[in-house]
Amino acid sequence: MKASAIAPANIAFIKYWGKADPITRVPQNNSVSMNLSDMYTTTTVEFSETYDQDSVSFVGEKVTKDHELRRVSRALDLIREKAGSNLYAKVVTKNTFPKATGIASSASGFASLAVAGFRALDVSLEEKELSLFCRALSGTACRSIPDGFVEWVAGSGPDDSFGKTIFDVDHWNICDVVAIVTTEMKKVSSTDGHAIADTSPFYEARMSGLNTKLASLKEAMRHRNFESFGRIIEAEALNMHAICLTSTPSLLYWSPTTVAVMKRVTQARQDGLACYYTIDAGPSVHVICSEDDSKDVLAILNNIEGVERAVVNRPCRGAHVSEEHLF
Ligand code: PMV
């Protein structure tokens, strides 16, 4: 009763920031993302009568934090409930990138856990049901299930809030060159950030402009209009971080290197290189450019002091079963 799965992290072009329901993780607004080919999580799950409790380990880390174990165990409870099983599980998981630094490790982590867990218990779910299930585990995990470019439709409640492909992997050969800025985990979790989003005096203004922005973004993506797309995603990232900064308490996810990268990207653009940044809830910066320009962007980012390394990602398929087990 062992199975493994791989799930990509994803980068949001329109951000999910604020929940309509904190328990089921139904969001306030639709969001749009791209799966990241080179930033992913592999998870192996084994259910067995020989285990008398759940165990979780991250490859490369000596101890698992209590709150991480509790969250994974709660997810396993939901998997067991759906599968009608009462067996404990051993979970081993491995990321290709550091956790909680503005790269969606909970998305790839929980999406891979769900796919591996259900396969191990021989339960097969359709994509929509799997995405709905993953949303309840960790909101953005619902966007790591479908392929390519994904929209998470907020929906009217927990039964119709899920991610679906809006453009396939091959629709557009853009890249996300991620500047990993620190391996230190962020101090304020995004769960806490979502909870205070509406304390910002600008939150209502953000919400009122969101549907128009969403429509313009999808139009730009449909026509592969890179300049229009880039302007929208950069403005959207700044909009979300303006909400963070003006929430009570104020949240600043950036480090000095984050700002250095933002400025360098603006400069590179003025010098004629078509690239735009976006930032999730952490200090890492995602720089979006064409496949052709990705080498130049990579070289620029690797040259900035404070950037630990930069990684080129292409659009890719969503979560899937893997035959390679971690134990
Ligand atoms: O999935 P969470 O709760 O960590 O939310 C993170 C949300 C952002 O990454 C900041 C934006 C997004 O839509 O991915």
Boltz pocket constraint, residues with backbone or C-beta under 6 A from the ligand:
constraints:
  - pocket:
      binder: B
      contacts: [[A, 10], [A, 11], [A, 12], [A, 14], [A, 15], [A, 16], [A, 17], [A, 31], [A, 104], [A, 106], [A, 107], [A, 138], [A, 139], [A, 140], [A, 141], [A, 190], [A, 191], [A, 194], [A, 279], [A, 280], [A, 281]]
      max_distance: 6.0
